[in-house]
């Protein structure tokens, strides 16, 4: 019988009651019930000031809603967001929501799936509809320097003590390094950490897949993992990720990563005429290409938390890492607390930068809060 609203103009929230007499209508004037409203909807409200009771709720007919937003980037400095090549403004009153909680723009990770509500080119609300969790690899010493893959888009190099930020969902995780290769079924839940022991995979029999390469021009040279490769016959490679380079005089060099995961596959390559420039494709979605500036990014709080940058363990906070311009995913973890991730954009200014983040929420407190909310909801139904 209550709805909490966020007034984006004055940037304050307030809670109003509603009942069967409250008029709720869609953008097209159709009658709705409260259960059809969604977090992040843009509405116009009239209410009785003394009783704080809703009289009418209308879905704003000027608002446009885009579901399943994945191809996006946020420029925190410019207060803009790019979605599918189109740029939008992010006003101060833009609401960021997830699982009933109010978050900040920095809480949005590039692997999240969003529901975006906007008016013209101004974004009014962002709801994280599919968030992210964390995967920690155990017993992965034999795979360090190799690759781990979740689905088609998340491919990371295996490093010591890494913590991976992965979209929530079910995966057949593939991990490989040289002759060691294997898969594990992994279930990732939002804001939770799952530990995956891969030590038993190091002893699995090495699997290989055959690849038939068709390359134009036929005079092109092929190297795989830095080794010259004769592609006139089927090329057999261990399951996993391999780096492929094609070179030919008068054509642009192609360097990219290929995945071997089937007994037999075909790869067709049409090289583009032009100067011999390398077109490198990285397997990491968070690659930083600038060289080290000699300056540092300092993380000052919360103290005692484990700091991970793009999955790589840095140290206990307060700590720092080399400053390179680009986008980073910063994760903070501590036993007994809920792990948090933030998106950072580091510029190329010649100075150190400092960041402090809020204290982590106790996992016990979060469970207690959920139980209290459920208990309150049941009491309201009785």
Secondary structure, 3 states (H helix, E strand, C coil): CEEEEEECCCCEEEEEECCCCCEEECCCCCECCHHHCCCCCCEEEEEECCCCEEEEEEECCCCEEEEEECCEEEECCCCEEEECCEEEEEEEEEEEEECCEEECHHHCCCCCEEEEEEECCEEEEEEEEECEEEEEEECCHHHCCCEEEECCCEEEECCCCCEEEEECEEEEEEEEECCEEEEEEEEECCCCEEEEECHHHHHCCCCEEEEEEEEECCCCEEEECCEECCCCCCEEEECEEEEEEEECCCECCEEEEEEECCCEEEEEEECCECCCCCEECCCCCCCCCCCCCCCEEEEEECCCCEEEECCEEEEECCEEEECCCEEEEEEEECCCECCEEEEEEECCCCCCEEEECCCCCEHHHHHHHHHHHHHHHHHHHC
